[in-house]
Amino acid sequence: MDILEFQPKFNSTIIMPRVSTHPNEIHSFCTFQPLSPEDALEERLILDSTAWPETPLLPAPISLQQTSDPAHSTFTILPGRKGGQWHVGDQLEVMIQTSDFQGRPKKSGGDFLLASLHNRKLEAGVAGQVVDHLNGSYSAVFSLPWEGDAQVEVTLVHPGEAISVLKRLNREQPDRVYFLSLFHSGSLSETTLCNVCLRPTQQPLCNYTDLRTGEPWFCYKPKSLSCDARINHYEGGFKEKVLNSNEEKFFQSGVNMKVYIRASGPANVTVLPQKEGQPHVKSSTVTSGPSGYYYQGVWRALGGTTVREFSASAISQCLKGKMLHMYGDSTIRQWYEFLNAALPGLKEFDLHNPKKTGPHMSLDYANNILMTYRSHGPPIHFPPMDTRVLHYIANELDGLVGEPNTVVVFTIWAHFGPFPMEIYIRRLQSIRRAVVRLLDTTPGTLVVIRTANPRALTLYVTINYSDWYMLRRDKVLRAIFKGLKVHLIDAWEMVLAHHLPHDLHPPPPIIRNMINHLLSYICPHNGS
């Protein structure tokens, strides 16, 4: 993206200081405020529990020959304890053997694989759980919730060597995606670089760390204006030369990035009806199952709220008298826009804010419904936003008067890929404290969290927002909010289990199921 694409109407000079990229100075420019002993311990435990298996050292010189090649790798459906028969409720196990570009079996783990089970005719699907055996082989385990054909799909998202590169980028180049702010006073205008982490230069910094949450944000100070003259925030662009030409070989669409692995034998099984009184065959490889599955195009959650389908009139009845507040990125704005389009009585009140940035508000006077959307605070890659609308979710929740008719929905993940995991953990800890305060004062408030989801990958998307970055952040979010009285919409599995292509903004059939899941939390009894 050209960094001038979103330039405001003022004539402005962009200040781009000369910065050091020397390896010895890389780690010193990302600073964090001290944590309480409890938060520091939790951060360490979360980093340990979500750590990725050790990935191979990059060969010197870098070559694809010893890296995982989906074309030479295979998966095999294991016969199981019933001798090749499966019934509804059983589990199916698949063994995956990765091989390199020369056809030799890999001896190390660390590859990123996704697995799913589908029946297109039944519009059925379920996500599989992948286990890394750290020796080049992997298991994928699937629950079998429907009767009939079930087709296995296994995808190599990244070889372990690509993961090594992604780790290096976040360690050495956390500022490879950058932001800009316009400073304006009288006839003077200057634009400077901003980020969570700014490299040391001779240019002084403006410190915009939030006083209540401690969330860090910095801009290089304009030469002729004060830090108080900052009027907006917007995405600047990304550094293009963060990979060398050899490293780019690890991220080739159609070669080794999000490519299907073939079966060495049958790729499908026939699932027989559930037998009354017959014990299910469970795998010893995994201890937990999927959060739900699709059948006839409808998401059926497991182990929680029964998901119902809501017509437009049923949605209005469900939301009658309620205030629905949405916070986050464009993936939660999708929900806001879906409900605006689905409910004829819900009219958007024009706050004269850009569509992409918000904030937005919609009202249904007849049914006394209020719905709002507000983006989360930086880092956020949006067109120009007035600094006065840059609010952190935790501060918004602290200002909310909750009650039984109040529903809070938020998501926060898609913009955090390039940054150190500590930044994300601390943001979620801050939001969790606000959620706890809200539920302590008004326990009837309903809080729903939308998780991350896989997306289509290009080279640019991958080096900044790879599914691998998002999977790890998804695991962190689940760990931090575990045990709280909040509900999750498992967007990761809802996208993975669906037959439609992965997209940052999932297509309407998936969004409709997500909204039905949300409404089933709001109105668990007969749609009202």
QUIBELJO-V919164 format. One record per helix or strand. SS is the DSSP state (h for helix, s for strand). FROM is the first residue (numbers start at 1). TO is the last residue. If there is no record, write none. Layout:
SS:FROM:TO / SS:FROM:TO
This chain:
s:13:15 / h:23:26 / h:37:49 / s:68:68 / s:74:77 / s:86:87 / s:91:97 / s:99:100 / s:105:105 / s:112:119 / s:124:127 / s:129:132 / s:137:143 / s:148:158 / h:160:172 / s:177:185 / s:188:195 / s:205:207 / s:218:220 / h:227:229 / s:230:230 / s:232:238 / h:247:250 / s:253:253 / s:257:257 / s:259:263 / s:268:272 / s:292:295 / s:298:301 / h:312:319 / s:323:328 / h:330:342 / s:347:349 / s:358:364 / s:369:375 / s:385:386 / h:387:389 / h:393:398 / s:406:410 / h:421:441 / s:446:450 / h:459:465 / h:467:481 / s:487:489 / h:491:496 / h:508:522
